Amino acid sequence: MTNPSLTSQEIVDLNREYTFFSWSVQNAVAPIPVTKAEGVYFWDADGKRYLDFSSQLMNLNIGHQHPTVIRAVQEQAASLCFAHPALATEPRGRLGQKIAQVTPGNLKKTFFCLGGAEANENAVKMARFYTGRHKILARYRSYHGATSGAIALTGDYRRLPAEPSMPGVVHFLDPYCYRCPFGWTKETCHRECIQHVEDIIQYEGPDYIAAIIMEGVTGSNGLIVPPDDYWPRVRALCDKYGILLISDEVMSGWGRTGKWFAVDHWNVVPDMITTAKGITSGYVPLGAVIVSDKIAGYFDDKMLWCGLTYSGHPLSCAAALATIQVYEEEGLIENAARMGEYLAQRLAEIKARQACVGDVRSIGLFAALEIVKDRASKAPADMVEVGKALRANGLFTFIFRNILFVVPPLCISAAQLDEGLAIIESVLQNRG
Ligand SMILES: Cc1ncc(COP(=O)(O)O)c(C=O)c1O
């Protein structure tokens, strides 16, 4: 339990001396010592309030400290904290059933794990078992987790220091319209990005490819919303070549885009959905691989070579059931769609006023501003000072390279969005 008598400096010092911080040169970290939170805000140990514009790590979808989820975890802890993964429990069974109801099409059966990377690693194993093939196609501008297998799927630069990692992964280019890798504009586009996927399938040999994995909407690599026909056409390619389609909805799932899952926008049913984050809103760890009834049936009489001590952890399953109850009872997914439209409008206005905003992209409450040195060259801006100024002004958000994210809890109001956007605009303006 946290010792409340520690000063903010003591909290930071202990954390820095005895624990590692992710993705950081350790001497460079300057963490906020967070001590309490509520709704869309959290406070540091000195009482400074921050507006949470990234739902912590794009996972705290229902907002901080929701009493329904706290109570569910407390009640589950009081009755059964843990059960061997080979035992059956009520929260695990009920959660599996609920997930089958909210996921699209024939997605039916869930393998539980603890986070997004584990979900993707287990999905890859299941795809390889089911198809008897070994190659996996993934995109360059993607993040699928940091464990050895998941980092191999990840296409961005975080993969490079970890190589060689899991063999058999081949990357392909993204439908990144602002910086089209094929040199087209929206007006001249012929969807070379989709032809490119088929070319890669042909070069790699369709009979060797188990699955294509893509984020429902690309998150940390720049909030890349694909053209409307992209997912359906990749689905058709997978059907043509007998390749499984995996939607990584770790970040884009659970209402973030204004629908349960991002693929729902395009009425696409993938063969598997991997997810984590918003499934429990981060209150306790949980990840999931949800597979079609056909894939589930394959394992009816064959061994599932997957296992984790904490698969189906009762506390996690109880938290997820309560989180889904909150999404439904409080209409948070509908709010994400409504507030998403408002946010898109406000971001377009900011872009019109601020020349350093090269592009704004959003779907639901999943949004980002791409900050450039100038619009003609699209040269990425340096964001170090922007990050510091936002934090000094009480706004907490995620910045990846030159991309500034707006991914608040789904319970946010228009007034709270305005509050954060005003801070962002003043910081962008003052940056010259
Ligand atoms: C799309 C996506 N997939 C997978 C992961 C990995 O999830 P975790 O950090 O829970 O392992 C993330 C994390 O940000 C993600 O955004």
The ligand as a MOL file (V3000), in Angstrom:
LIG
                    3D

  0  0  0     0  0            999 V3000
M  V30 BEGIN CTAB
M  V30 COUNTS 16 16 0 0 0
M  V30 BEGIN ATOM
M  V30 1 C -2.7170 -1.8630 -31.1450 0
M  V30 2 C -1.9520 -2.3980 -29.9790 0
M  V30 3 N -1.6940 -3.7140 -29.9200 0
M  V30 4 C -1.0210 -4.2520 -28.8880 0
M  V30 5 C -0.5590 -3.4620 -27.8570 0
M  V30 6 C 0.1990 -4.0840 -26.7170 0
M  V30 7 O -0.5840 -4.1310 -25.5920 0
M  V30 8 P 0.0980 -4.3580 -24.1490 0
M  V30 9 O 0.8990 -3.1490 -23.8550 0
M  V30 10 O -1.0830 -4.5570 -23.2400 0
M  V30 11 O 0.9370 -5.5800 -24.2620 0
M  V30 12 C -0.8300 -2.0870 -27.8660 0
M  V30 13 C -0.3550 -1.2170 -26.7790 0
M  V30 14 O -0.3690 -0.0240 -26.8380 0
M  V30 15 C -1.5280 -1.5390 -28.9720 0
M  V30 16 O -1.7950 -0.2370 -29.0470 0
M  V30 END ATOM
M  V30 BEGIN BOND
M  V30 1 1 1 2
M  V30 2 1 2 3
M  V30 3 2 2 15
M  V30 4 2 3 4
M  V30 5 1 4 5
M  V30 6 1 5 6
M  V30 7 2 5 12
M  V30 8 1 6 7
M  V30 9 1 7 8
M  V30 10 2 8 9
M  V30 11 1 8 10
M  V30 12 1 8 11
M  V30 13 1 12 13
M  V30 14 1 12 15
M  V30 15 2 13 14
M  V30 16 1 15 16
M  V30 END BOND
M  V30 END CTAB
M  END
